[in-house]
Amino acid sequence: MLAATVARFAPDAPLDALEVTDRPAPEARDHWTVVDVRAASLNHHDLWSLRGVGLGEDQLPMTLGTDAAGVTADGTEVVVHGVIGADGHGVGPRERRSLLSEKYPGTLAEQVAVPTANLLPKPPELSFAEAACLPTAWLTAYRMLFRAADLRPGDRVLVQGAGGGVATAAVVLGAAAGLDVTATSRDAAKRARALELGASAAVAPGERLPHKVDAVLESVGQATWGHSVRSVRPGGTVVVCGATSGDASPAELTRVFFTELRVQGVTMGSREDLAALLHFCATAGVRPVIDSEVALADVATGLARLAAGEQTGKIVVLP
């Protein structure tokens, strides 16, 4: 089968480590199911894998990808939850948590094998491409908004870095849930797009807000951290899911303790969170924002667009 793999590590030029090549098809085994992938989507995790983060030389070649929607052998349409381990479903009960493409081959392939417990029914209201956008970026945004920050209709939230997968999802989900969303971006076109997607305001990074927010969703890191801790109200929450511009320095700990801020980390979400997100999208008419679609054979084009930060929303890969 055709698969996009990490063939070597290239920290400074990740696309040099990519190979789209023929790989052995996965075999069925107890408590695991083979899924024919109808659509997958790209994440920054794929670029980090190509750089060598989280993988060892002995694991190569490793198939990329954490997101997918597809069909099982009996014709059931499913969405793949990409978090493996921690609960023992299909793996050892003491196995450490990992994501597909870290220990087990990922979803940027014609087929993927996953623990059967990691499959959820695909709502008929969602296309395969739409469903494939949800298990990483949209799931992370959902958990950040409604679990970690515990936001309610009418609450105010600042979303840093409009245009990225998590940030775009947070704008759409937040607006659909009745939140007052402010987004930031260096790009005027991305700020305009955030307003179209439901943000009530869109500003340049670092720009002072007209009011403090109840929570900040932070995925950028060093470039926006100071703005995040200055923008949240005393007692508010900064939820962190990544640091695409590098680790924050300084951490501004004086402001954190003096204003009694809560800093909460999030890595994706649970199977139950994904089920709730699928239900929300299906019943509320919320749909993932798809930036573009590429064939699996042309996945390098999509990864290059992601690496350059040119996308707004998700880049979908069609095997």
C-alpha atoms as one frame of an Amber mdcrd trajectory, in Angstrom:
protein
   0.000   0.000   0.000   1.037   3.607  -0.517   2.169   5.460   2.623   3.891
   8.722   3.576   6.839   7.882   5.823   9.677   9.360   7.821  12.662   7.818
   6.061  15.376   9.774   7.919  15.571  12.828  10.156  16.025  16.342   8.777
  15.793  18.877  11.635  16.324  21.920   9.401  14.508  20.766   6.262  11.781
  18.315   7.315  10.445  17.663   3.828  13.829  16.161   2.920  12.989  13.324
   5.327   9.669  12.476   3.637   9.208   9.450   1.385   5.908   8.412  -0.190
   6.469   4.774  -0.940   5.004   1.290  -0.896   4.728  -0.267   2.565   3.331
  -3.610   3.781  -0.401  -3.494   4.468  -1.347  -3.867   8.155  -2.544  -7.261
   9.332  -5.609  -7.836  11.497  -4.992  -9.050  15.061  -6.968  -9.503  18.261
  -8.577  -6.303  19.539  -7.296  -4.282  16.563  -9.111  -3.299  13.350  -7.775
  -2.426   9.924  -9.371   0.697   8.442  -9.410   1.625   4.763  -8.499   5.315
   4.978 -10.844   7.533   2.977  -9.385  10.810   4.264  -6.648  11.945   6.644
  -5.401  15.385   7.649  -2.061  17.024   8.380  -0.775  18.375  11.695   2.409
  20.046  12.908   3.092  16.721  14.644   3.931  15.349  11.182   6.568  18.029
  10.640   8.056  17.430  14.086   8.276  13.707  13.304  10.179  14.469  10.094
  12.585  16.563  12.169  13.173  13.573  14.449  11.218  14.674  17.514   9.719
  11.717  19.402  11.201   9.026  17.178  14.390   6.976  17.210  16.436   5.735
  14.266  15.397   2.175  15.086  11.722   3.071  14.413  12.281   4.128  10.813
  10.614   4.074   8.401   7.552   5.307  10.325   4.246   6.078   8.646   3.082
   9.619   9.427  -0.378  10.802  10.455  -2.615  10.933  13.533  -6.031  11.708
  11.954  -8.255   9.605   9.731 -11.768   8.636   8.771 -12.517   5.539   6.775
 -14.294   2.214   6.439 -13.789  -1.119   8.199 -13.943  -4.492   6.446 -17.658
  -4.849   7.239 -18.471  -1.479   5.671 -18.804   0.542   8.895 -17.841   4.202
   8.496 -15.563   5.251  11.356 -13.430   8.046  12.775 -10.062   7.138  14.298
  -9.104   8.375  17.761  -5.326   8.627  17.489  -4.345   8.354  21.182  -3.020
   4.870  21.930  -2.427   3.301  25.339  -3.002   4.443  28.916  -6.268   2.498
  29.201  -5.248  -0.894  27.874  -7.650  -1.032  24.934  -5.896  -3.254  22.448
  -2.493  -2.735  24.084  -1.009  -3.540  27.464  -2.780  -1.817  30.397   0.501
  -0.252  31.506   1.588   0.984  28.107   2.453   4.674  28.075   0.263   7.009
  26.067   1.387   7.702  22.523  -0.126   8.985  19.302  -0.387   7.105  16.052
   2.878   7.574  14.097   4.958   7.545  17.305   5.004   3.856  18.268   2.491
   2.466  15.782   2.222   3.360  12.068   0.024   6.368  11.356  -2.824   7.334
   9.077  -1.143   8.860   6.009  -1.577   5.604   4.157  -4.175   3.615   2.268
  -4.815   1.542   5.417  -4.146   1.868   9.133  -4.498  -0.612  12.019  -5.787
   0.765  15.346  -7.178  -0.696  18.566 -10.852  -1.404  17.921 -11.773   0.684
  20.972 -10.254   3.708  19.205 -12.948   3.705  16.527 -16.055   5.868  16.732
 -18.996   5.847  14.312 -18.734   8.571  11.687 -21.869  10.727  11.774 -23.604
  10.595   8.379 -23.864  14.394   8.464 -20.078  14.681   8.089 -18.088  13.830
   4.985 -14.965  11.700   5.312 -12.824  14.799   4.711 -14.640  16.759   7.426
 -14.484  13.899   9.916 -10.765  13.420   9.294 -10.110  16.989  10.470 -11.447
  16.394  13.972  -9.306  13.887  15.956  -6.259  16.101  16.655  -6.617  19.861
  16.139 -10.383  20.095  16.613 -10.351  17.651  19.517  -7.586  19.687  21.161
  -9.528  22.933  20.683 -12.686  21.324  22.070 -10.896  20.109  25.201  -9.140
  23.474  25.680 -12.379  25.447  25.500 -14.860  23.248  27.320 -12.797  21.003
  29.618  -9.573  22.804  30.542 -10.939  26.381  30.538 -14.498  25.296  31.414
 -15.959  28.154  29.364 -19.671  28.887  29.139 -21.801  30.976  26.741 -20.984
  34.632  27.208 -17.438  34.039  28.477 -14.557  35.800  26.748 -11.641  33.929
  25.186  -8.495  35.014  23.330  -7.233  32.635  20.632  -3.613  33.207  19.657
  -2.390  32.515  16.127  -5.488  32.567  13.904  -5.128  30.392  10.830  -3.608
  27.325  12.427  -5.646  24.154  12.817  -6.257  24.418  16.565  -6.851  28.178
  16.484  -9.304  27.979  13.590 -11.199  25.183  15.332 -11.313  27.207  18.545
 -12.787  30.227  16.761 -15.509  28.167  15.066 -16.365  26.040  18.116 -16.246
  29.001  20.481 -18.521  31.134  18.337 -20.963  28.226  17.893 -21.100  27.808
  21.676 -21.865  31.478  22.320 -18.414  32.596  23.467 -17.028  36.079  22.813
 -13.924  35.178  20.759 -10.972  37.445  19.999  -8.285  36.102  17.655  -4.771
  37.294  16.843  -2.678  37.019  13.701   0.176  38.884  12.031  -1.642  38.415
   8.717  -4.487  40.826   7.910  -6.167  38.261   5.660  -6.176  35.683   8.455
  -7.635  38.235  10.861 -10.395  38.944   8.351 -11.023  35.232   7.942 -11.301
  34.806  11.721 -14.034  37.453  11.759 -15.854  35.604   8.965 -15.674  32.397
  11.040 -17.342  34.004  14.049 -14.717  35.917  16.045 -16.067  39.163  17.484
 -12.649  40.823  17.153  -9.312  40.114  15.482  -6.133  41.984  16.379  -2.410
  41.929  15.722  -0.272  39.899  18.152   0.594  41.957  21.211  -2.173  44.499
  20.646  -3.895  45.558  23.833  -7.424  44.197  24.158 -10.363  46.427  25.095
 -11.152  44.063  27.972  -9.559  41.198  29.873 -10.608  37.682  28.872 -11.619
  34.697  30.974  -9.209  32.380  29.181  -6.468  32.391  26.565  -5.808  29.504
  24.172  -2.068  29.421  23.601  -0.374  27.318  20.911   2.297  29.769  19.715
   4.562  30.045  22.739   7.457  32.469  22.910   6.062  35.007  20.439   2.728
  35.443  22.250   3.196  34.271  25.839   3.669  37.741  27.335   0.551  38.980
  25.572  -1.394  35.968  26.835  -0.636  36.464  30.517  -1.304  40.214  30.247
  -4.660  39.672  28.532  -6.297  37.222  30.931  -8.268  38.466  33.944  -7.078
  37.791  37.498  -7.947  34.204  38.340  -8.345  33.315  34.671  -6.848  30.424
  32.723  -4.147  30.146  30.086  -4.512  26.823  28.268  -1.415  25.618  26.424
  -1.347  22.973  23.710   1.901  23.807  21.937   4.713  26.256  21.310   5.260
  26.588  17.566   7.518  29.647  18.028   9.543  28.060  20.833   9.310  27.812
  24.603   8.221  30.935  26.453  11.044  32.978  27.972  10.633  34.580  30.399
   7.658  32.764  31.898   6.468  35.917  33.723   5.948  33.940  36.899   5.496
  37.092  38.973   2.383  37.987  37.002   1.173  34.379  37.106   1.248  34.111
  40.894   0.290  37.701  41.683  -2.879  37.552  39.570  -3.507  33.909  40.523
  -3.584  32.625  36.961  -4.100  28.966  36.182  -1.888  27.463  33.461  -3.351
  24.235  32.070  -1.733  21.949  29.511  -3.732  19.951  26.953  -2.669  17.179
  24.581  -5.550  16.210  22.304  -8.442  14.660  24.272 -10.178  11.483  25.342
 -12.344   9.148  23.300 -15.353  10.578  25.153 -14.293  14.114  24.180 -14.092
  13.064  20.530 -17.542  11.468  20.709 -18.937  14.706  22.170 -17.217  16.772
  19.475 -18.617  14.571  16.701 -22.109  14.936  18.168 -21.696  18.707  18.495
 -20.620  19.089  14.871 -23.351  16.811  13.547 -26.227  18.340  15.484 -25.200
  22.009  15.567 -24.233  22.207  11.916 -20.598  23.022  12.767 -18.163  21.963
  10.053 -14.373  21.923  10.066 -12.680  24.562   7.940 -10.807  22.811   5.134
  -7.981  24.838   3.626  -7.178  22.458   0.778  -7.083  18.828  -0.283  -4.112
  16.911  -1.691  -3.628  13.380  -2.922  -1.512  11.068  -0.780   1.033  10.880
  -3.590   1.331  14.692  -3.454   1.407  15.022   0.351   4.684  16.964   0.168
   2.755  19.896  -1.285   0.421  19.940   1.701   3.270  19.604   4.203   5.128
  22.476   2.539   2.039  24.675   2.845   1.701  23.714   6.509   5.389  24.376
   7.202   5.121  27.837   5.617   2.038  28.699   7.692   0.062  29.543   4.576
  -3.065  27.582   5.504  -6.274  28.615   7.224  -7.862  25.489   8.627  -6.991
  21.904   7.856  -5.144  20.348   4.937  -6.820  17.064   4.010  -5.031  14.116
   2.417  -6.969  11.746   0.151  -5.347   8.320  -0.416
